[in-house]
Amino acid sequence: MQPPKIIAEIGCNHKGDMSVAKEMIMTAATYCKADIVKFQKRCNRELLTPEEYNAPHPHPENSYGKTYGEHREFLEFDLEQHRQLQQWCNEFGIEYSTSVWDLTSAKEICTLNPRMIKIPSACNLNKPLLEYLCHNFEGEIHVSFGMTSKEEEEEIVSFFEAQKRNQDLVIYNCTSGYPVPFEDICLLDIKRLYEKFEHRVKAIGFSGHHLGIAVDSAAVALGATFIERHYTLDRTWKGTDHAASLEPDGVRKLARDCRAVAKALTYKQEDILDIEKVQRNKLKKNQVKW
């Protein structure tokens, strides 16, 4: 099995600070040995109604502004800042990617021509957004299936087939919660997605919002070829995602373990491997053959 791609999802865990974002990129690349870092791009005026934009943050202790709109704007990087993030990724040898939450953001990020763009679970039924990417973006389109019915999953994959873009589509098993208890992760849905979509999409991944790193290796064993986890430098920082994120050492160990599992997922190429022959000659030499 090919080693899975490890995605360290920075999202907005940079706290709206480019220097923090740069440190997170550097750490993910050089210490964690992740393959990809992923940010977010939102046009908040497009996503939020005026009432939502001007309402107070539902958890004021996590807010970076007086209203929810101000909070979201504080955490938002503009296109030129994303261009800089992409340049830093190139410098540190890690792939840049971004989730786009709306059509305006998709149009902006497409100008950067990344290898992949992610559609979060919250936006996977936004047909104009999906349609724009199918017609205007040549790279991989990754889509999470959190809070999505089985009927909607079929509709999404069928839509990409109709657009003749399904071979660029990567779908993710996901449960949308922060954090998700183990009993709600539902890892066997990876197997279900394989049974239904293996020959209809490019790949199947796993996007986890749980605690710890044990589950991710099991996702690899079930066939996930992309492993995506939220990533922060400090889980105690202000913000709703930090507590459900991994710190650098967690991402490092996750990458190590997932790659080890992938390497171990083989069959013996001969009945007795070379590594066993020495032991066989030593330990079985006096046994009677059947």
C-alpha positions, 0 to 999 in steps of 0.5 A: 500500500502506498503511504497515506498523505497526512494533512495538517489542517491549520484552518484558522488556528493561526489566530489571524497572525501571519507569523503564527501561520508561517511557524505552523507551516515550518513546524508541520513540514520539518518536525511533523513531516506532514505532506500537506497543510490546509487553510480556510478561505471564506467571504464572510459577507457572502456566507452570513446573513446580516443578522448572523454577521452582527450577532455576538459570538455564541461563545464570547470567550473564544471571540476575536471581535465584538460580533461573530462577523468581526470575529470571522474577519479577524481570522480571515487572510486575503488572497495576497496573504494566501499567495504568501502562505503558498510561497512559504509552503514551497520554501519549506517543502510541504504542499499548500491547500485550502478549504473554500466555503463559498463561490467568491473564495473558490474564484480567488483560490483558483488563481493560485492553482494549488494541486488540490482544493477542499470542500468542507462538509458544510458546503458539499451541497453548494451546487454553484460552488461545485460546478464552478470548481468542476469547470474552472479548476484542473486539480483534485477536488476533495469533499468531506461527507460529514453531516451528509446522508447516503442519498446526498453522497450519491448525488454528489458523486453522480454530479461529479460523474456528470461533469466528467470530474469524478476521477479528480474527486477525493471523498472523505469519511467524516463526522462533524463534531468538535471533538467527536466521541469514539463511538461516533467516528464510525470508521467502518463507513470507510469500508462502505464508501469503498464498496459503493464508490471505489471505482467511481472516485479517485480516492477515499480519505478520513477527516477526523475530529476526535482526540488522540491518534489511535483511530487514524492508523485504523483508518489507514488499515481500512483503506484511507489514503488521505488522513486529515487532522486539525493542527495547532501549536497550543491546544489551550489557545483561544478558539473553538478548534484548538481543543479538538486539534493535535499539537506538533508532537501529535501530528508527528506521531500520527504521521509516523504511525500511519506510514508504518501501518501502510508499510505493514499492509502486505502479504508474504511474498513467499511462505518463509521470508528471508528474515524468518529463515535464520530463525527457522534454521535455529529454532525448528531444526530438530522438529519432525516433518509431517 
